Amino acid sequence: MDTLFAVLVPAALLAVLSALGFGLFALFRGGDFGRSYSNRLMRLRVVLQFIAIIVLVAAFWWRTR
């Protein structure tokens, strides 16, 4: 199970970072692309942050058990 969390934690954090990066890119690019994708990507970032927090809490709980 430790190996699973060793993969899930960085993957979750990388997913949040990617969504944030693409969202900021879309926001600053502007135009039709920015209007249609920046808000969606920022909402996706919030969902991914929630998932990352759940994974981090589960990993911490597993290690202290």
Secondary structure, 3 states (H helix, E strand, C coil): CHHHHHHHHHHHHHHHHHHHHHHHHHHHHCHHHHHHHHHHHHHHHHHHHHHHHHHHHHHHHHHHC
